[in-house]
Amino acid sequence: MQDPLPIRPFTQPVSGSVTLPGSKSITNRALLMAALCERPITLTGALFSEDTEIMSDSLRRLGFTVEADSEKKTIRVEGRGGDIPNAKAELYVGNAGTAARFLAAMLCLKEGGEYHLDGSEAMRKRPMRGLLDALVRHNAAEVTYHEKEGFFPFTLKTKGLHGGVLEVDATASSQILSALLMVAPLAKEALRVKLEGYTVSIPFVEMTLLMRRQFDATGGRVGAGEYTTDSFGYNYKGNSYPIEPDATAASYFLMLPWVVGGQLTVPGFANVSLQGDRWFVRVVEKLGARFQRAELDQHIEYPDPTHGGFQENFNAISDTFLTLAAVAPLLKSELKITGIAHTRFQETDRVLAMATELKKLGQGVTFDDDSLTVQPALDAMRALTADKPVEIDTYHDHRVAMSFGILGCYDLHGDGRPWLAIRNPCCCAKTFPNFFEVLDGLRGA
C-alpha cells in the first residue's frame, strides 16, 4: 500500500453495502473465555487482525491449541477448564491493550508460574499499574518491573487466584476491570471484585458481564462498583460462539454518507447488542441520519443533512469520538467533544493527536485533559490543500488513520483530486486490515 496514501474523494454519492469485520473487543474476550472453558469452542465471524493474532499467539505460547481459518473467519480454541498448560512463557503483546490486561489477569490463575511480558514502545507507556497492584495486594502474583515501575516490561510470578474481596483501581481503563471479571469465575473460592472510585467506558464492562453469562458464568453488579460471581468456571452450552460485527468500525460508514452524500447498508449491524459503540447512531442522528432496518441489516441515509455544531459527551463510546472529530471541518459551527480524558492513554494521546492534525488542516482547535473543541474553517482547509495534499500523521493509531480517511473522501476542490494523504495506512491492521480497500470498493461502486 502506498505510504503516504492519497485519499481519492468521492465524486458521486455513495451507494452500496459494507461488510464489517468482527468485533475486536468481543473476539479477544471470547478467545480468553473459550480457553477457560472445559471443552473446545469455535468462534465464528471472528476478527483476523493484529490484536487478535497477538491474543491467539499468546495462548499458543501458553500451551493452548488454537486453530484459525482466516478464510472461514473461524478460530477453534481447546479449553482447559482454567488450567494454563505452560508454567513459563515469554509473551509479546504489541500495542494490544485487551491482550495486555486480559492475559496478565489470566496468568494469575496458575500457581507457580513465571511469565515475562513486554509490548511495543507505545504499549510501554500505557497504564498497567492499577491491575498489577490489585493482583499483588490480593497475593495472586509478584511483579518485577524491568524498566519503569507500573509499566511494561515486567515478569509475573503467579500464585493462583484466591477468593474474598479484590479491590482494584480501574480509573485508567475499563479493560483492567474487565480482565478481573473474566477470570473471577476461576478463583479458588468466591471472589468479589470491588472498584476503587470509578472506571471509564462502562459499556465495555457491561459487555464483559453479558459475555460471562453467555459462557454460563453467572453473577454481576451487586452494588455501586462491586461485582460478584455466583458460579465457578465456564460451562458454555454450545460448540460455537458467534462474533458480532464491529460497532466501532461501523461508525466510519455511518458517517460516510453524511460526508459524500448517498446511502449505505451495513449487514448484521441491526443485530449488534453487546457493544456500546452501537450508540454512535445517536450522534449521527443529530446530523440528520435516518435508519431503516431490514431483518439484521441497517440502512442509513441523510435525506436532510444538518451541519450545525453541537456538544457531545463521548465517555461511554470514546473509540468513536475520532470519527466525529475528524469530519468537524465540514460543520458550520463549533463542535465540542467531552468525556475523553482516558483516551490520552490509549494507542496514542488521542486528544493531542486529533488536535494536532486538525490544526494542520487550518482548523481552530482548543483542548484540555477531558475535551476537544473545533472551530470549523473549511476555506482555510481548502487553501492549505490547494497545491498538494496535506499529509496526516497517524501516530501508529488505526482510529486516527480511518477517521481522517473518511474526511478525505469529501470532494473539497470539486474536481476529484486528492487533497489529503494518510501516513502509515497499514496501522489499520490492528483492527480493520482492509479498511482502505473497502473504501475503494465503495468508490468504484
C-alpha positions in Angstrom: 0.0 0.0 0.0 1.3 3.4 -0.9 2.6 5.5 2.0 1.6 8.2 2.4 -1.7 7.1 0.9 -3.6 9.8 -1.1 -7.3 9.6 -0.4 -9.4 9.9 -3.6 -12.5 11.9 -3.0 -15.9 10.5 -3.9 -17.2 12.4 -7.0 -20.7 11.0 -6.7 -22.9 9.9 -3.7 -22.0 6.6 -2.2 -24.3 3.6 -2.7 -23.8 0.0 -1.7 -23.2 -2.3 1.2 -20.3 -2.6 3.7 -19.3 -5.9 5.3 -17.8 -5.1 8.7 -15.0 -7.2 10.3 -15.8 -9.0 13.6 -15.5 -7.0 16.8 -12.0 -6.9 18.3 -13.4 -6.4 21.8 -15.6 -9.5 21.5 -13.1 -11.6 19.7 -10.4 -11.2 22.3 -12.8 -11.7 25.2 -14.2 -14.8 23.6 -10.7 -16.2 22.9 -9.9 -15.9 26.6 -13.2 -17.3 27.8 -13.0 -20.2 25.4 -9.6 -21.1 26.7 -11.1 -21.2 30.2 -13.9 -23.5 29.2 -13.9 -27.2 29.8 -14.0 -28.2 26.1 -13.3 -26.9 22.6 -15.2 -23.8 21.4 -15.2 -22.5 17.8 -15.5 -18.7 17.3 -17.4 -17.8 14.1 -17.2 -14.5 12.4 -14.0 -13.8 14.3 -11.8 -10.8 13.6 -8.4 -11.6 12.0 -6.2 -8.6 12.8 -3.0 -7.7 14.6 -4.6 -7.5 18.0 -6.5 -10.8 17.8 -3.5 -12.6 16.3 -1.5 -11.4 19.3 -4.0 -12.9 21.6 -4.1 -16.2 19.7 -0.3 -16.4 19.5 -0.1 -15.7 23.3 -2.5 -18.5 24.1 -0.4 -20.9 21.9 2.7 -19.9 23.8 0.9 -20.7 27.0 0.2 -24.2 25.6 -3.3 -23.9 24.4 -4.3 -25.4 21.0 -5.7 -22.6 18.8 -6.6 -23.4 15.2 -7.5 -20.4 13.0 -9.0 -20.3 9.5 -8.9 -16.7 8.2 -10.9 -17.5 5.1 -13.8 -19.0 7.1 -13.3 -16.4 9.9 -13.3 -19.2 12.5 -11.0 -19.9 15.5 -11.1 -23.1 17.4 -9.8 -23.0 21.0 -9.1 -26.1 23.1 -10.4 -25.1 26.5 -8.5 -26.3 29.6 -11.0 -25.5 32.3 -8.9 -22.8 33.9 -5.6 -24.7 33.7 -2.7 -22.9 32.0 -0.5 -25.7 30.4 2.9 -23.9 30.4 4.2 -22.7 33.7 6.8 -20.5 31.9 6.5 -18.3 28.8 7.5 -15.1 27.2 4.7 -13.1 25.8 4.8 -10.0 23.5 1.5 -8.1 23.4 2.4 -5.4 20.9 0.1 -2.4 21.4 -3.0 -4.6 22.1 -4.5 -3.2 25.3 -7.0 -6.1 25.6 -4.3 -8.8 25.3 -2.1 -6.9 27.8 -4.7 -6.6 30.5 -6.7 -9.8 29.9 -3.6 -12.1 29.8 -2.0 -10.5 32.9 -5.0 -11.4 34.9 -5.4 -14.8 33.4 -1.8 -15.8 34.1 -2.5 -15.4 37.8 -4.7 -18.5 37.7 -1.6 -20.5 37.6 0.2 -21.5 40.8 4.0 -21.4 40.5 4.0 -19.7 37.1 6.7 -17.3 35.8 5.9 -15.2 32.8 7.8 -12.4 31.1 5.6 -9.8 29.3 6.6 -7.0 27.0 5.0 -4.7 24.5 5.6 -2.1 21.8 7.1 1.3 22.6 3.6 2.7 22.7 2.4 -0.1 25.0 5.2 0.6 27.4 3.5 4.0 28.0 0.0 2.6 28.6 -1.2 2.1 32.2 -1.0 -1.3 33.8 -0.4 -0.4 37.4 -4.0 -0.5 38.6 -4.3 -4.1 37.5 -0.9 -5.3 38.7 -1.1 -3.6 42.1 -4.5 -5.2 42.6 -3.1 -8.7 41.8 -0.1 -8.2 44.1 -2.3 -6.9 47.0 -4.5 -10.0 46.6 -1.4 -12.2 46.7 -2.1 -13.6 43.3 1.3 -12.6 41.9 4.6 -10.9 42.5 5.7 -8.4 39.9 9.3 -7.5 38.9 9.5 -4.4 36.7 12.4 -4.3 34.3 12.3 -0.6 33.4 9.6 1.9 34.7 7.5 0.8 37.6 3.9 0.2 36.7 4.7 -0.4 33.0 5.9 -3.0 30.6 8.2 -4.9 30.5 7.7 -7.0 33.7 7.8 -10.5 35.0 4.9 -12.1 36.8 5.5 -14.9 39.4 2.0 -16.2 39.8 0.4 -17.8 42.9 -3.2 -18.7 41.9 -6.3 -16.5 42.3 -7.8 -16.7 45.7 -11.3 -15.8 46.9 -12.5 -13.0 49.0 -12.6 -9.3 48.1 -10.2 -8.0 45.4 -10.0 -4.2 45.2 -8.9 -2.5 42.0 -8.2 1.0 40.7 -9.5 0.9 37.1 -9.6 4.7 36.6 -7.2 4.5 33.7 -9.0 1.8 31.7 -12.2 -0.3 31.9 -10.1 -3.2 30.5 -8.5 -3.5 33.9 -11.8 -4.2 35.5 -13.0 -6.5 32.6 -9.8 -8.6 32.9 -10.5 -9.4 36.6 -14.2 -10.0 35.9 -13.3 -12.6 33.3 -11.0 -14.6 35.5 -13.1 -14.3 38.7 -15.2 -17.5 37.9 -11.9 -19.5 38.0 -10.9 -18.3 41.5 -10.4 -21.0 44.2 -13.3 -19.6 46.2 -16.0 -17.0 45.7 -14.4 -13.7 44.6 -15.9 -10.3 44.8 -14.3 -7.5 42.7 -14.6 -4.1 44.3 -13.9 -1.0 42.3 -11.9 1.8 43.9 -13.5 5.1 42.7 -14.8 4.8 39.1 -13.9 3.5 35.7 -14.4 4.7 32.2 -16.2 3.3 29.2 -18.8 1.4 31.3 -20.4 -0.3 28.2 -17.3 -2.4 27.8 -17.7 -3.6 31.4 -21.3 -4.4 30.6 -20.1 -6.3 27.5 -17.9 -8.4 29.7 -20.7 -9.2 32.1 -23.0 -10.2 29.3 -20.4 -12.4 27.7 -19.7 -14.1 31.1 -23.4 -15.0 31.3 -23.3 -16.2 27.7 -20.4 -18.5 28.6 -22.5 -19.6 31.6 -20.7 -17.9 34.4 -23.4 -16.1 36.4 -23.1 -13.0 38.6 -22.8 -9.3 38.1 -23.1 -6.0 39.8 -24.2 -6.2 43.5 -23.9 -2.6 44.4 -22.1 0.6 43.4 -18.8 -0.6 42.0 -19.0 -4.2 43.3 -19.2 -7.3 41.2 -19.7 -10.9 42.3 -19.6 -14.3 40.6 -22.2 -16.9 41.6 -20.8 -19.9 39.6 -17.4 -21.4 39.3 -15.8 -22.0 35.9 -17.2 -21.6 32.4 -19.6 -24.1 31.0 -20.6 -22.9 27.6 -23.5 -24.9 26.3 -22.8 -24.8 22.5 -20.0 -25.8 20.3 -19.6 -22.4 18.5 -19.8 -18.8 19.6 -20.8 -16.1 17.0 -18.8 -12.8 17.0 -20.8 -9.6 16.3 -19.7 -7.1 13.5 -17.5 -4.4 14.9 -19.7 -1.4 16.0 -16.7 1.0 16.2 -15.8 0.1 12.6 -19.4 0.8 11.7 -19.0 4.4 12.8 -16.9 5.3 9.8 -19.5 4.0 7.4 -22.4 5.6 9.3 -20.6 8.9 8.8 -19.5 8.4 5.2 -22.9 9.2 3.6 -23.0 12.5 5.5 -19.6 13.4 4.1 -20.2 12.4 0.5 -24.0 12.0 0.2 -25.9 8.9 -0.7 -26.8 5.8 1.3 -25.3 2.6 2.7 -26.4 -0.7 4.0 -24.4 -2.4 6.9 -25.2 -6.1 7.1 -25.6 -7.5 10.6 -25.4 -4.2 12.3 -29.0 -4.1 13.4 -28.4 -7.2 15.5 -25.4 -5.8 17.4 -26.3 -5.9 21.1 -23.1 -6.4 23.2 -21.2 -3.2 22.0 -21.8 0.2 23.5 -20.4 1.8 20.4 -23.6 0.9 18.6 -25.0 4.1 20.2 -22.9 6.2 17.8 -26.2 6.1 15.9 -27.5 8.8 18.3 -24.6 11.1 17.3 -25.3 10.8 13.6 -29.0 11.3 14.1 -28.1 14.9 15.2 -26.6 15.3 11.8 -29.8 14.2 10.1 -29.3 10.4 9.8 -32.3 8.2 9.1 -32.2 4.5 9.6 -34.2 1.7 8.2 -33.9 -1.9 9.4 -34.2 -4.9 7.0 -34.0 -8.1 9.1 -30.5 -7.9 10.6 -29.2 -5.2 8.2 -29.1 -1.5 8.9 -29.7 1.0 6.1 -28.5 4.7 6.6 -29.0 7.8 4.6 -29.2 11.6 5.3 -32.3 12.9 3.4 -31.9 16.3 5.0 -28.4 16.6 6.4 -27.6 19.2 9.1 -24.2 20.9 9.5 -24.6 22.7 12.8 -22.1 22.0 15.5 -23.1 20.7 19.0 -21.6 19.3 22.2 -21.4 15.6 22.9 -20.1 13.5 25.8 -18.2 10.5 24.4 -17.1 8.9 27.7 -19.2 5.8 27.1 -18.3 5.5 23.3 -14.9 7.1 23.3 -13.4 5.0 20.5 -15.8 6.8 18.1 -15.0 10.3 19.1 -12.3 10.4 16.5 -14.9 9.6 13.8 -16.8 12.8 14.5 -13.8 15.0 15.3 -12.1 14.2 12.0 -15.1 15.5 10.0 -15.6 18.6 12.1 -14.1 20.8 9.4 -17.3 20.1 7.4 -19.6 21.6 10.1 -20.7 25.2 10.1 -20.3 25.9 13.8 -18.4 24.8 16.8 -18.1 21.2 17.9 -17.2 20.3 21.5 -16.4 16.7 22.5 -16.1 15.9 26.2 -15.5 12.8 28.4 -12.3 11.7 26.7 -9.6 12.2 29.3 -8.8 8.4 29.3 -8.2 8.4 25.6 -4.9 10.2 26.2 -3.5 6.9 27.4 -4.6 4.6 24.6 -2.8 3.7 21.4 -1.6 7.3 21.5 -2.6 10.5 23.2 -5.8 10.7 21.0 -6.8 14.1 22.1 -3.5 15.6 21.3 -3.2 13.6 18.0 -6.6 14.9 16.7 -5.9 18.4 17.8 -2.5 18.4 16.1 -3.8 17.1 12.8 -6.9 19.3 12.7 -4.7 22.3 13.3 -2.5 21.1 10.4 -5.7 21.4 8.3 -6.2 25.0 9.4 -8.9 24.4 11.9 -9.3 26.3 15.1 -8.7 23.9 18.0 -8.6 24.1 21.7 -8.3 21.2 24.1 -7.8 20.2 27.7 -7.5 17.0 29.7 -11.1 15.9 29.0 -12.3 17.8 26.0 -11.6 18.9 22.4 -13.3 21.9 20.7 -13.1 22.5 17.0 -14.0 25.8 15.2 -14.5 24.7 11.6 -12.6 26.6 8.9 -13.4 25.0 5.5 -11.9 27.8 3.4 -8.7 27.6 5.4 -8.5 23.8 4.7 -9.2 24.4 1.0 -6.4 27.0 0.8 -3.9 24.8 2.6 -4.5 21.9 0.2 -4.7 23.9 -3.0 -1.3 22.9 -4.3 -0.7 19.4 -2.8 -2.3 17.1 -0.3 -1.7 17.6 3.4 -0.2 14.5 5.0 -1.9 13.3 8.2 0.3 11.7 10.8 -1.4 8.7 12.4 0.9 8.0 15.4 0.6 4.2 14.8 -3.1 4.6 15.7 -5.6 2.8 13.5 -8.5 5.1 14.5 -6.7 8.3 13.6 -6.0 6.8 10.1 -9.5 5.6 9.5 -11.2 8.7 10.8 -9.2 11.1 8.6 -9.7 8.6 5.7 -13.4 9.4 5.8 -12.7 13.1 5.8 -10.5 12.7 2.7 -13.5 11.2 0.8 -15.0 14.7 0.7 -14.5 16.4 -2.7 -13.0 19.5 -1.2 -11.9 21.1 -4.5 -14.8 19.8 -6.6 -12.6 18.1 -9.2 -11.9 14.7 -7.6 -8.2 15.3 -6.9 -6.8 14.0 -3.6 -6.1 16.8 -1.0 -5.4 14.6 2.0 -2.9 11.7 2.4 -2.6 9.2 5.3 0.8 8.3 6.6 1.3 4.7 7.7 -2.1 3.5 6.4 -1.1 -0.1 7.3 -1.6 0.7 11.0 -5.3 -0.2 10.3 -4.1 -3.8 10.5 -4.7 -3.5 14.3 -8.5 -4.0 13.8 -9.5 -3.5 10.2 -6.7 -4.6 7.8 -8.6 -4.0 4.6 -10.3 -0.7 5.5 -8.9 1.4 2.6 -9.7 -1.4 0.2 -13.3 -1.4 1.4 -13.4 2.4 0.8 -12.0 1.9 -2.7 -14.7 -0.7 -3.4 -17.4 1.8 -2.4 -15.8 4.5 -4.5 -15.8 2.1 -7.5 -19.4 1.1 -6.9 
